[in-house]
Amino acid sequence: MQQRLKYHIKHLVNFDLILKLNTRNVYKIPKKKKIILQSNQKKLLMDPTIMYPLYGCFELLAFQRPIISISKNAVSSFQLRKGQALGCLVTLQKLNLYFFVDKLIFLYFPKVKALEIKAIKQLKKQFTFAFGIKSVIPFEDIENQYLKTELNFGINIFILFEKVGKPENIPIFLSSIQFPLIK
């Protein structure tokens, strides 16, 4: 069984974008390559036991185990030691990518008014769309577990696109899959 968002993009959004972007080929439409979820917490430097709820929340959000970000160098002004845990990181690809975007669009965004575009950057042939979420509590999976953790944190979400053409094509693609964007 194909997932509903993947089916929607393949059969409706792609043909809609061909008309909007004036292209003749489906292969010139922006494609999502991967999504990176990342959170670094300053509180972890003082209390390393905060890592357990953070790790659990990332596992609930992404359907896979996160990687723990560890400091490479010691910085005395930040009271940071070498090898100390800073946060979590998850890279979503293929089917997990569509599950997360589906959950983000249909469960999280109706509870949030709108998103501001933080940055669209080009690295080599890839474009990156970045935005942040201040609280992960509106996700239903975490909302059910929130009484156990009592920890509120935000996450940064990076969506990497390939075959974009122009950076103006990314907001057109995101609006076609119902991302609430402020222009």
N, CA, C and O atoms as a DFTB+ gen file, in Angstrom:
732 C
 N C O
     1  1       0.835      -1.188       0.000
     2  2       0.000       0.000       0.000
     3  2       0.875       1.245       0.000
     4  3       1.755       1.395       0.848
     5  1       0.631       2.135      -0.955
     6  2       1.374       3.384      -0.987
     7  2       0.837       4.323       0.072
     8  3      -0.353       4.325       0.387
     9  1       1.721       5.101       0.600
    10  2       1.299       6.063       1.596
    11  2       0.588       7.223       0.921
    12  3       0.900       7.553      -0.223
    13  1      -0.368       7.852       1.612
    14  2      -1.241       8.822       0.950
    15  2      -0.516      10.069       0.466
    16  3      -0.846      10.580      -0.605
    17  1       0.466      10.581       1.219
    18  2       1.173      11.781       0.779
    19  2       2.044      11.495      -0.440
    20  3       2.126      12.320      -1.350
    21  1       2.686      10.350      -0.465
    22  2       3.514       9.972      -1.612
    23  2       2.641       9.830      -2.858
    24  3       3.025      10.274      -3.941
    25  1       1.485       9.221      -2.710
    26  2       0.542       9.078      -3.814
    27  2       0.052      10.452      -4.286
    28  3      -0.044      10.701      -5.487
    29  1      -0.255      11.340      -3.334
    30  2      -0.737      12.683      -3.649
    31  2       0.318      13.472      -4.427
    32  3      -0.005      14.147      -5.404
    33  1       1.570      13.386      -3.997
    34  2       2.642      14.104      -4.687
    35  2       2.869      13.536      -6.076
    36  3       3.043      14.279      -7.042
    37  1       2.867      12.226      -6.169
    38  2       3.168      11.575      -7.446
    39  2       2.087      11.830      -8.496
    40  3       2.404      12.062      -9.663
    41  1       0.817      11.791      -8.097
    42  2      -0.261      11.862      -9.087
    43  2      -0.916      13.229      -9.233
    44  3      -1.501      13.510     -10.279
    45  1      -0.839      14.081      -8.224
    46  2      -1.501      15.379      -8.322
    47  2      -0.527      16.549      -8.323
    48  3      -0.566      17.393      -9.219
    49  1       0.336      16.601      -7.334
    50  2       1.232      17.752      -7.162
    51  2       2.217      17.867      -8.308
    52  3       2.471      18.973      -8.785
    53  1       2.777      16.763      -8.761
    54  2       3.759      16.823      -9.853
    55  2       3.158      17.412     -11.127
    56  3       3.799      18.228     -11.789
    57  1       1.964      17.018     -11.472
    58  2       1.337      17.542     -12.685
    59  2       0.888      18.991     -12.501
    60  3       0.881      19.770     -13.454
    61  1       0.517      19.344     -11.277
    62  2       0.184      20.734     -10.981
    63  2       1.424      21.620     -11.091
    64  3       1.342      22.737     -11.602
    65  1       2.560      21.134     -10.620
    66  2       3.803      21.907     -10.689
    67  2       4.316      22.050     -12.116
    68  3       4.954      23.051     -12.442
    69  1       4.052      21.079     -12.963
    70  2       4.445      21.192     -14.368
    71  2       3.755      22.409     -14.994
    72  3       4.367      23.142     -15.770
    73  1       2.498      22.615     -14.659
    74  2       1.773      23.770     -15.184
    75  2       2.241      25.076     -14.547
    76  3       2.406      26.076     -15.245
    77  1       2.460      25.079     -13.221
    78  2       2.858      26.302     -12.523
    79  2       4.263      26.764     -12.884
    80  3       4.513      27.964     -13.005
    81  1       5.181      25.817     -13.056
    82  2       6.582      26.164     -13.309
    83  2       6.931      26.222     -14.794
    84  3       8.073      26.503     -15.156
    85  1       5.948      25.957     -15.652
    86  2       6.142      25.985     -17.105
    87  2       7.270      25.063     -17.551
    88  3       8.127      25.456     -18.342
    89  1       7.265      23.864     -17.050
    90  2       8.243      22.867     -17.491
    91  2       7.517      21.787     -18.282
    92  3       6.302      21.627     -18.167
    93  1       8.258      21.067     -19.065
    94  2       7.660      20.009     -19.869
    95  2       7.986      18.630     -19.337
    96  3       7.497      17.626     -19.855
    97  1       8.815      18.578     -18.300
    98  2       9.322      17.309     -17.843
    99  2       9.108      17.166     -16.335
   100  3       9.323      18.122     -15.590
   101  1       8.695      16.002     -15.887
   102  2       8.482      15.734     -14.465
   103  2       9.802      15.741     -13.705
   104  3       9.830      16.016     -12.505
   105  1      10.887      15.442     -14.395
   106  2      12.178      15.337     -13.736
   107  2      12.809      16.688     -13.413
   108  3      13.851      16.732     -12.760
   109  1      12.205      17.786     -13.852
   110  2      12.715      19.118     -13.531
   111  2      11.988      19.744     -12.346
   112  3      12.233      20.902     -12.010
   113  1      11.106      18.993     -11.720
   114  2      10.357      19.466     -10.558
   115  2      11.189      19.229      -9.298
   116  3      11.907      18.232      -9.228
   117  1      11.114      20.119      -8.296
   118  2      11.865      19.886      -7.054
   119  2      11.470      18.570      -6.396
   120  3      10.293      18.215      -6.334
   121  1      12.476      17.858      -5.909
   122  2      12.256      16.577      -5.231
   123  2      12.875      16.649      -3.844
   124  3      13.976      17.170      -3.666
   125  1      12.147      16.115      -2.861
   126  2      12.681      16.047      -1.504
   127  2      13.684      14.906      -1.443
   128  3      13.359      13.767      -1.781
   129  1      14.895      15.208      -1.014
   130  2      15.907      14.169      -0.905
   131  2      15.914      13.568       0.487
   132  3      15.871      12.348       0.649
   133  1      15.968      14.453       1.515
   134  2      15.941      13.975       2.890
   135  2      15.530      15.106       3.814
   136  3      15.558      16.279       3.441
   137  1      15.148      14.732       5.027
   138  2      14.787      15.688       6.070
   139  2      15.684      15.409       7.268
   140  3      15.881      14.260       7.662
   141  1      16.222      16.479       7.836
   142  2      17.054      16.347       9.022
   143  2      16.350      17.045      10.176
   144  3      16.019      18.227      10.090
   145  1      16.124      16.308      11.254
   146  2      15.565      16.860      12.490
   147  2      16.711      16.998      13.473
   148  3      17.486      16.060      13.663
   149  1      16.826      18.169      14.104
   150  2      17.970      18.418      14.955
   151  2      17.555      19.284      16.132
   152  3      16.766      20.216      15.979
   153  1      18.086      18.976      17.301
   154  2      17.844      19.781      18.490
   155  2      19.074      19.760      19.372
   156  3      19.577      18.693      19.723
   157  1      19.559      20.941      19.732
   158  2      20.659      21.087      20.681
   159  2      20.114      21.831      21.890
   160  3      19.446      22.855      21.744
   161  1      20.392      21.326      23.068
   162  2      19.854      21.911      24.295
   163  2      20.982      22.408      25.185
   164  3      21.919      21.670      25.485
   165  1      20.885      23.664      25.603
   166  2      21.867      24.235      26.524
   167  2      21.728      23.601      27.906
   168  3      22.694      23.530      28.666
   169  1      20.523      23.144      28.221
   170  2      20.270      22.519      29.522
   171  2      21.060      21.221      29.696
   172  3      21.330      20.803      30.822
   173  1      21.427      20.586      28.584
   174  2      22.182      19.329      28.656
   175  2      23.568      19.511      29.275
   176  3      24.124      18.572      29.845
   177  1      24.122      20.710      29.164
   178  2      25.435      20.950      29.751
   179  2      25.363      20.909      31.279
   180  3      26.302      20.467      31.940
   181  1      24.234      21.377      31.834
   182  2      24.073      21.397      33.283
   183  2      23.548      20.063      33.827
   184  3      24.002      19.575      34.862
   185  1      22.582      19.488      33.105
   186  2      21.942      18.258      33.575
   187  2      21.876      17.244      32.432
   188  3      20.984      17.335      31.588
   189  1      22.804      16.276      32.386
   190  2      22.807      15.321      31.261
   191  2      21.650      14.324      31.276
   192  3      21.468      13.602      30.296
   193  1      20.862      14.256      32.347
   194  2      19.732      13.327      32.372
   195  2      18.575      13.788      31.486
   196  3      17.639      13.026      31.245
   197  1      18.632      15.021      31.004
   198  2      17.600      15.537      30.088
   199  2      17.677      14.828      28.731
   200  3      16.725      14.864      27.952
   201  1      18.803      14.190      28.457
   202  2      18.980      13.502      27.176
   203  2      17.966      12.376      26.977
   204  3      17.555      12.117      25.846
   205  1      17.559      11.706      28.046
   206  2      16.644      10.558      27.907
   207  2      15.277      10.949      27.357
   208  3      14.813      10.306      26.415
   209  1      14.598      11.984      27.901
   210  2      13.322      12.372      27.274
   211  2      13.495      12.932      25.867
   212  3      12.646      12.715      25.001
   213  1      14.597      13.655      25.635
   214  2      14.868      14.199      24.309
   215  2      15.044      13.070      23.295
   216  3      14.500      13.127      22.193
   217  1      15.798      12.058      23.671
   218  2      16.029      10.891      22.826
   219  2      14.707      10.161      22.545
   220  3      14.448       9.752      21.413
   221  1      13.877      10.003      23.582
   222  2      12.587       9.338      23.423
   223  2      11.636      10.101      22.520
   224  3      10.915       9.500      21.723
   225  1      11.630      11.433      22.641
   226  2      10.760      12.247      21.785
   227  2      11.179      12.158      20.326
   228  3      10.329      12.097      19.438
   229  1      12.472      12.149      20.077
   230  2      12.946      12.018      18.697
   231  2      12.588      10.648      18.128
   232  3      12.275      10.525      16.943
   233  1      12.633       9.631      18.965
   234  2      12.261       8.299      18.502
   235  2      10.774       8.239      18.144
   236  3      10.397       7.593      17.167
   237  1       9.928       8.912      18.933
   238  2       8.496       8.949      18.636
   239  2       8.197       9.756      17.371
   240  3       7.312       9.389      16.598
   241  1       8.923      10.844      17.159
   242  2       8.680      11.696      15.996
   243  2       9.111      11.048      14.685
   244  3       8.410      11.139      13.677
   245  1      10.272      10.391      14.708
   246  2      10.906       9.988      13.463
   247  2      10.797       8.506      13.139
   248  3      11.194       8.092      12.050
   249  1      10.275       7.700      14.044
   250  2      10.146       6.249      13.828
   251  2      11.505       5.566      13.665
   252  3      11.582       4.473      13.105
   253  1      12.562       6.190      14.143
   254  2      13.884       5.581      14.111
   255  2      14.731       6.206      15.213
   256  3      14.387       7.257      15.753
   257  1      15.839       5.550      15.539
   258  2      16.678       6.022      16.640
   259  2      17.538       7.209      16.217
   260  3      18.116       7.205      15.130
   261  1      17.621       8.219      17.073
   262  2      18.439       9.385      16.732
   263  2      19.920       9.163      17.028
   264  3      20.299       8.242      17.753
   265  1      20.734      10.022      16.454
   266  2      22.168      10.044      16.720
   267  2      22.410      11.140      17.747
   268  3      21.866      12.238      17.625
   269  1      23.209      10.855      18.742
   270  2      23.511      11.854      19.766
   271  2      24.664      12.721      19.271
   272  3      25.714      12.207      18.884
   273  1      24.464      14.049      19.285
   274  2      25.510      14.994      18.879
   275  2      26.478      15.170      20.034
   276  3      26.069      15.455      21.159
   277  1      27.758      15.001      19.752
   278  2      28.792      15.089      20.781
   279  2      29.784      16.176      20.385
   280  3      30.144      16.304      19.214
   281  1      30.223      16.956      21.370
   282  2      31.166      18.043      21.094
   283  2      32.540      17.481      20.730
   284  3      33.009      16.512      21.328
   285  1      33.168      18.104      19.748
   286  2      34.490      17.665      19.312
   287  2      35.599      18.402      20.057
   288  3      36.680      17.855      20.274
   289  1      35.329      19.640      20.443
   290  2      36.341      20.464      21.098
   291  2      35.795      20.999      22.417
   292  3      34.582      21.076      22.614
   293  1      36.690      21.362      23.303
   294  2      36.317      22.009      24.557
   295  2      36.321      23.519      24.358
   296  3      37.263      24.078      23.797
   297  1      35.257      24.176      24.825
   298  2      35.151      25.631      24.746
   299  2      34.875      26.132      26.157
   300  3      33.809      25.867      26.713
   301  1      35.817      26.845      26.733
   302  2      35.685      27.250      28.132
   303  2      34.637      28.344      28.333
   304  3      34.023      28.413      29.397
   305  1      34.424      29.196      27.335
   306  2      33.433      30.264      27.494
   307  2      32.005      29.713      27.540
   308  3      31.123      30.341      28.126
   309  1      31.767      28.551      26.932
   310  2      30.453      27.911      26.980
   311  2      30.374      26.815      28.045
   312  3      29.346      26.149      28.167
   313  1      31.435      26.625      28.808
   314  2      31.530      25.561      29.814
   315  2      31.269      24.191      29.165
   316  3      30.525      23.359      29.685
   317  1      31.899      24.002      28.037
   318  2      31.712      22.794      27.242
   319  2      32.989      21.968      27.259
   320  3      34.082      22.483      27.020
   321  1      32.835      20.683      27.544
   322  2      33.977      19.771      27.553
   323  2      33.961      18.893      26.308
   324  3      32.919      18.692      25.684
   325  1      35.115      18.384      25.967
   326  2      35.220      17.511      24.804
   327  2      34.503      16.192      25.096
   328  3      34.684      15.607      26.164
   329  1      33.686      15.724      24.141
   330  2      32.964      14.466      24.294
   331  2      31.647      14.584      25.049
   332  3      31.051      13.567      25.401
   333  1      31.186      15.792      25.304
   334  2      29.943      15.996      26.038
   335  2      28.757      15.996      25.067
   336  3      28.863      16.518      23.958
   337  1      27.638      15.416      25.479
   338  2      26.436      15.344      24.637
   339  2      25.803      16.723      24.518
   340  3      25.666      17.444      25.506
   341  1      25.415      17.085      23.283
   342  2      24.813      18.390      23.020
   343  2      23.347      18.300      22.607
   344  3      22.580      19.227      22.870
   345  1      22.943      17.212      21.968
   346  2      21.583      17.089      21.477
   347  2      21.412      15.841      20.637
   348  3      22.206      14.904      20.719
   349  1      20.354      15.841      19.820
   350  2      20.036      14.686      18.975
   351  2      19.871      15.122      17.526
   352  3      19.610      16.288      17.229
   353  1      20.033      14.148      16.633
   354  2      19.943      14.384      15.205
   355  2      19.370      13.140      14.537
   356  3      19.785      12.019      14.832
   357  1      18.413      13.346      13.635
   358  2      17.816      12.235      12.885
   359  2      17.757      12.635      11.418
   360  3      17.357      13.752      11.091
   361  1      18.153      11.728      10.539
   362  2      18.034      11.940       9.105
   363  2      16.967      10.994       8.574
   364  3      17.065       9.777       8.734
   365  1      15.947      11.566       7.939
   366  2      14.830      10.781       7.408
   367  2      14.941      10.693       5.890
   368  3      15.153      11.701       5.216
   369  1      14.797       9.496       5.365
   370  2      14.812       9.286       3.928
   371  2      13.733       8.280       3.566
   372  3      13.240       7.531       4.409
   373  1      13.386       8.286       2.297
   374  2      12.448       7.331       1.713
   375  2      11.105       7.315       2.437
   376  3      10.455       8.356       2.528
   377  1      10.673       6.177       2.950
   378  2       9.330       6.042       3.513
   379  2       9.154       6.817       4.807
   380  3       8.096       7.407       5.023
   381  1      10.162       6.833       5.678
   382  2      10.062       7.596       6.926
   383  2       9.913       9.089       6.669
   384  3       9.271       9.791       7.450
   385  1      10.501       9.581       5.582
   386  2      10.358      10.979       5.195
   387  2       8.893      11.304       4.945
   388  3       8.396      12.319       5.433
   389  1       8.198      10.464       4.197
   390  2       6.795      10.717       3.887
   391  2       5.910      10.564       5.116
   392  3       4.941      11.309       5.265
   393  1       6.216       9.617       6.000
   394  2       5.452       9.484       7.237
   395  2       5.567      10.743       8.090
   396  3       4.570      11.223       8.630
   397  1       6.786      11.279       8.211
   398  2       6.984      12.468       9.039
   399  2       6.312      13.694       8.430
   400  3       5.660      14.454       9.146
   401  1       6.459      13.901       7.121
   402  2       5.838      15.064       6.471
   403  2       4.320      14.977       6.558
   404  3       3.648      15.990       6.750
   405  1       3.780      13.773       6.419
   406  2       2.341      13.561       6.553
   407  2       1.873      13.949       7.957
   408  3       0.865      14.638       8.118
   409  1       2.609      13.505       8.957
   410  2       2.277      13.840      10.345
   411  2       2.420      15.339      10.594
   412  3       1.615      15.936      11.309
   413  1       3.444      15.939      10.005
   414  2       3.698      17.366      10.173
   415  2       2.576      18.203       9.557
   416  3       2.098      19.154      10.175
   417  1       2.164      17.853       8.352
   418  2       1.155      18.644       7.646
   419  2      -0.245      18.455       8.230
   420  3      -0.964      19.432       8.438
   421  1      -0.634      17.215       8.494
   422  2      -2.023      16.957       8.859
   423  2      -2.298      16.932      10.362
   424  3      -3.452      17.058      10.772
   425  1      -1.262      16.770      11.195
   426  2      -1.491      16.745      12.642
   427  2      -0.908      17.951      13.369
   428  3      -1.520      18.454      14.311
   429  1       0.268      18.424      12.947
   430  2       0.916      19.517      13.669
   431  2       0.489      20.886      13.157
   432  3       0.135      21.754      13.955
   433  1       0.514      21.099      11.838
   434  2       0.238      22.416      11.284
   435  2      -1.170      22.938      11.541
   436  3      -1.329      24.154      11.652
   437  1      -2.215      22.093      11.645
   438  2      -3.522      22.653      12.004
   439  2      -3.540      23.302      13.394
   440  3      -4.399      24.138      13.675
   441  1      -2.599      22.923      14.259
   442  2      -2.529      23.523      15.594
   443  2      -1.646      24.761      15.629
   444  3      -1.615      25.469      16.636
   445  1      -0.926      25.031      14.539
   446  2      -0.035      26.182      14.445
   447  2      -0.580      27.108      13.367
   448  3      -1.097      26.645      12.351
   449  1      -0.464      28.427      13.586
   450  2      -1.032      29.383      12.633
   451  2      -0.294      29.385      11.301
   452  3      -0.884      29.067      10.269
   453  1       0.985      29.739      11.308
   454  2       1.757      29.788      10.061
   455  2       3.237      29.721      10.383
   456  3       3.655      29.963      11.516
   457  1       4.016      29.393       9.378
   458  2       5.465      29.297       9.528
   459  2       6.132      30.433       8.788
   460  3       5.660      30.871       7.738
   461  1       7.223      30.903       9.337
   462  2       8.040      31.867       8.631
   463  2       9.224      31.125       8.025
   464  3       9.827      30.266       8.668
   465  1       9.547      31.460       6.797
   466  2      10.688      30.829       6.148
   467  2      11.950      31.407       6.766
   468  3      12.187      32.613       6.693
   469  1      12.756      30.553       7.373
   470  2      14.014      31.026       7.964
   471  2      15.071      31.212       6.898
   472  3      15.694      32.270       6.813
   473  1      15.275      30.203       6.093
   474  2      16.344      30.307       5.097
   475  2      16.140      29.285       3.987
   476  3      15.672      28.169       4.213
   477  1      16.506      29.704       2.784
   478  2      16.629      28.784       1.660
   479  2      18.032      28.992       1.130
   480  3      18.341      30.037       0.558
   481  1      18.880      27.992       1.321
   482  2      20.279      28.115       0.934
   483  2      20.635      27.065      -0.111
   484  3      20.029      25.996      -0.179
   485  1      21.629      27.396      -0.917
   486  2      22.095      26.460      -1.917
   487  2      23.474      25.957      -1.531
   488  3      24.402      26.744      -1.341
   489  1      23.604      24.637      -1.416
   490  2      24.887      23.998      -1.176
   491  2      25.142      23.055      -2.342
   492  3      24.468      22.035      -2.484
   493  1      26.111      23.399      -3.170
   494  2      26.426      22.652      -4.387
   495  2      25.191      22.561      -5.275
   496  3      24.731      23.590      -5.771
   497  1      24.637      21.371      -5.496
   498  2      23.457      21.236      -6.352
   499  2      22.182      21.063      -5.549
   500  3      21.110      20.863      -6.121
   501  1      22.286      21.138      -4.220
   502  2      21.118      20.941      -3.360
   503  2      20.663      22.273      -2.772
   504  3      21.477      23.156      -2.501
   505  1      19.364      22.402      -2.581
   506  2      18.797      23.536      -1.874
   507  2      18.273      23.044      -0.538
   508  3      17.712      21.952      -0.447
   509  1      18.456      23.847       0.495
   510  2      18.010      23.485       1.833
   511  2      16.973      24.496       2.300
   512  3      17.207      25.704       2.266
   513  1      15.830      23.990       2.736
   514  2      14.774      24.812       3.321
   515  2      14.773      24.539       4.816
   516  3      14.598      23.395       5.236
   517  1      14.968      25.581       5.629
   518  2      15.088      25.401       7.075
   519  2      13.991      26.171       7.796
   520  3      13.673      27.306       7.441
   521  1      13.418      25.537       8.812
   522  2      12.488      26.222       9.699
   523  2      12.546      25.562      11.062
   524  3      13.026      24.437      11.207
   525  1      12.053      26.272      12.053
   526  2      12.101      25.760      13.415
   527  2      10.715      25.641      14.015
   528  3       9.793      26.367      13.644
   529  1      10.585      24.720      14.941
   530  2       9.352      24.525      15.702
   531  2       9.701      24.791      17.158
   532  3      10.610      24.171      17.712
   533  1       8.968      25.725      17.780
   534  2       9.308      26.130      19.140
   535  2       8.926      25.092      20.184
   536  3       9.564      24.999      21.233
   537  1       7.899      24.320      19.904
   538  2       7.447      23.330      20.872
   539  2       7.018      22.059      20.147
   540  3       6.371      22.122      19.101
   541  1       7.377      20.919      20.700
   542  2       6.997      19.648      20.087
   543  2       5.754      19.055      20.751
   544  3       5.333      17.953      20.398
   545  1       5.172      19.764      21.695
   546  2       4.016      19.243      22.431
   547  2       2.796      19.031      21.535
   548  3       2.077      18.056      21.751
   549  1       2.513      19.894      20.529
   550  2       1.333      19.630      19.693
   551  2       1.358      18.331      18.890
   552  3       0.311      17.912      18.395
   553  1       2.505      17.683      18.744
   554  2       2.515      16.357      18.115
   555  2       1.785      15.395      19.042
   556  3       2.078      15.342      20.237
   557  1       0.843      14.637      18.504
   558  2       0.007      13.767      19.345
   559  2       0.810      12.678      20.046
   560  3       0.498      12.315      21.180
   561  1       1.839      12.153      19.387
   562  2       2.648      11.100      20.003
   563  2       3.333      11.603      21.268
   564  3       3.402      10.897      22.274
   565  1       3.832      12.823      21.206
   566  2       4.550      13.386      22.348
   567  2       3.575      13.952      23.371
   568  3       3.856      13.940      24.570
   569  1       2.437      14.444      22.910
   570  2       1.434      14.991      23.824
   571  2       0.953      13.922      24.806
   572  3       0.698      14.223      25.972
   573  1       0.827      12.683      24.346
   574  2       0.415      11.585      25.219
   575  2       1.493      11.240      26.232
   576  3       1.177      10.817      27.344
   577  1       2.755      11.409      25.873
   578  2       3.883      11.077      26.749
   579  2       4.369      12.280      27.561
   580  3       5.266      12.132      28.391
   581  1       3.801      13.458      27.341
   582  2       4.325      14.685      27.950
   583  2       4.232      14.678      29.471
   584  3       5.093      15.261      30.131
   585  1       3.232      14.048      30.041
   586  2       3.085      14.021      31.491
   587  2       4.262      13.314      32.154
   588  3       4.598      13.605      33.302
   589  1       4.885      12.391      31.438
   590  2       6.023      11.659      31.999
   591  2       7.312      12.486      31.970
   592  3       8.165      12.332      32.844
   593  1       7.457      13.360      30.972
   594  2       8.738      14.052      30.793
   595  2       8.763      15.459      31.380
   596  3       9.748      15.844      32.010
   597  1       7.707      16.224      31.187
   598  2       7.647      17.637      31.581
   599  2       8.811      18.438      31.009
   600  3       9.315      19.348      31.667
   601  1       9.229      18.126      29.838
   602  2      10.310      18.834      29.168
   603  2       9.772      19.385      27.857
   604  3       9.222      18.645      27.041
   605  1       9.933      20.678      27.660
   606  2       9.485      21.305      26.427
   607  2      10.709      21.811      25.676
   608  3      11.505      22.570      26.230
   609  1      10.865      21.409      24.449
   610  2      11.996      21.838      23.649
   611  2      11.552      22.031      22.209
   612  3      10.502      21.539      21.795
   613  1      12.358      22.744      21.465
   614  2      12.086      22.976      20.062
   615  2      13.023      22.157      19.194
   616  3      14.045      21.650      19.656
   617  1      12.652      22.040      17.927
   618  2      13.504      21.320      16.981
   619  2      13.675      22.160      15.718
   620  3      12.811      22.960      15.359
   621  1      14.787      21.960      15.070
   622  2      15.051      22.565      13.772
   623  2      14.838      21.499      12.714
   624  3      15.273      20.359      12.870
   625  1      14.165      21.878      11.635
   626  2      13.877      20.943      10.550
   627  2      14.503      21.484       9.271
   628  3      14.254      22.624       8.879
   629  1      15.308      20.663       8.634
   630  2      15.961      21.013       7.385
   631  2      15.457      20.049       6.312
   632  3      15.590      18.832       6.448
   633  1      14.881      20.598       5.249
   634  2      14.417      19.779       4.130
   635  2      15.364      20.014       2.969
   636  3      15.490      21.140       2.488
   637  1      16.029      18.966       2.514
   638  2      16.983      19.077       1.417
   639  2      16.301      18.678       0.115
   640  3      15.715      17.601       0.004
   641  1      16.392      19.568      -0.866
   642  2      15.792      19.345      -2.183
   643  2      16.893      19.159      -3.210
   644  3      18.001      19.673      -3.061
   645  1      16.567      18.421      -4.246
   646  2      17.460      18.318      -5.391
   647  2      16.638      18.580      -6.648
   648  3      15.413      18.455      -6.643
   649  1      17.325      18.944      -7.716
   650  2      16.685      19.246      -9.004
   651  2      15.673      20.374      -8.873
   652  3      14.534      20.242      -9.318
   653  1      16.080      21.478      -8.267
   654  2      15.157      22.574      -8.002
   655  2      15.032      23.519      -9.174
   656  3      13.925      23.929      -9.522
   657  1      16.150      23.875      -9.793
   658  2      16.131      24.881     -10.837
   659  2      16.380      26.245     -10.239
   660  3      17.514      26.723     -10.233
   661  1      15.328      26.883      -9.732
   662  2      15.442      28.191      -9.087
   663  2      15.001      28.065      -7.628
   664  3      14.165      27.220      -7.309
   665  1      15.552      28.893      -6.740
   666  2      15.120      28.824      -5.335
   667  2      13.663      29.249      -5.140
   668  3      13.060      28.910      -4.122
   669  1      13.093      29.975      -6.086
   670  2      11.687      30.390      -5.988
   671  2      10.732      29.212      -6.151
   672  3       9.557      29.314      -5.799
   673  1      11.230      28.093      -6.684
   674  2      10.380      26.921      -6.896
   675  2      10.074      26.177      -5.602
   676  3       9.081      25.453      -5.527
   677  1      10.919      26.347      -4.576
   678  2      10.709      25.611      -3.321
   679  2       9.429      26.047      -2.612
   680  3       8.639      25.181      -2.233
   681  1       9.179      27.358      -2.411
   682  2       7.892      27.726      -1.777
   683  2       6.665      27.317      -2.592
   684  3       5.610      27.037      -2.023
   685  1       6.796      27.280      -3.915
   686  2       5.679      26.827      -4.752
   687  2       5.399      25.351      -4.487
   688  3       4.242      24.948      -4.361
   689  1       6.452      24.551      -4.404
   690  2       6.289      23.130      -4.110
   691  2       5.688      22.929      -2.717
   692  3       4.770      22.128      -2.546
   693  1       6.207      23.659      -1.719
   694  2       5.721      23.494      -0.348
   695  2       4.265      23.933      -0.210
   696  3       3.498      23.291       0.507
   697  1       3.879      24.994      -0.870
   698  2       2.481      25.429      -0.803
   699  2       1.551      24.440      -1.498
   700  3       0.384      24.320      -1.127
   701  1       2.061      23.731      -2.507
   702  2       1.218      22.747      -3.187
   703  2       0.963      21.496      -2.353
   704  3      -0.012      20.783      -2.587
   705  1       1.849      21.221      -1.364
   706  2       1.574      20.098      -0.456
   707  2       1.030      20.605       0.880
   708  3       1.100      19.907       1.891
   709  1       0.482      21.837       0.875
   710  2      -0.256      22.429       1.994
   711  2       0.620      22.806       3.185
   712  3       0.179      22.684       4.327
   713  1       1.847      23.258       2.948
   714  2       2.661      23.840       4.012
   715  2       2.137      25.243       4.277
   716  3       1.979      26.006       3.324
   717  1       1.857      25.625       5.523
   718  2       1.366      26.979       5.807
   719  2       2.530      27.959       5.846
   720  3       3.228      28.038       6.857
   721  1       2.756      28.707       4.771
   722  2       3.886      29.614       4.682
   723  2       3.412      31.065       4.699
   724  3       2.363      31.395       4.145
   725  1       4.209      31.932       5.349
   726  2       3.955      33.371       5.293
   727  2       4.807      33.921       4.182
   728  3       6.006      33.647       4.123
   729  1       4.202      34.703       3.288
   730  2       4.959      35.262       2.160
   731  2       5.410      36.658       2.478
   732  3       6.062      37.298       1.654
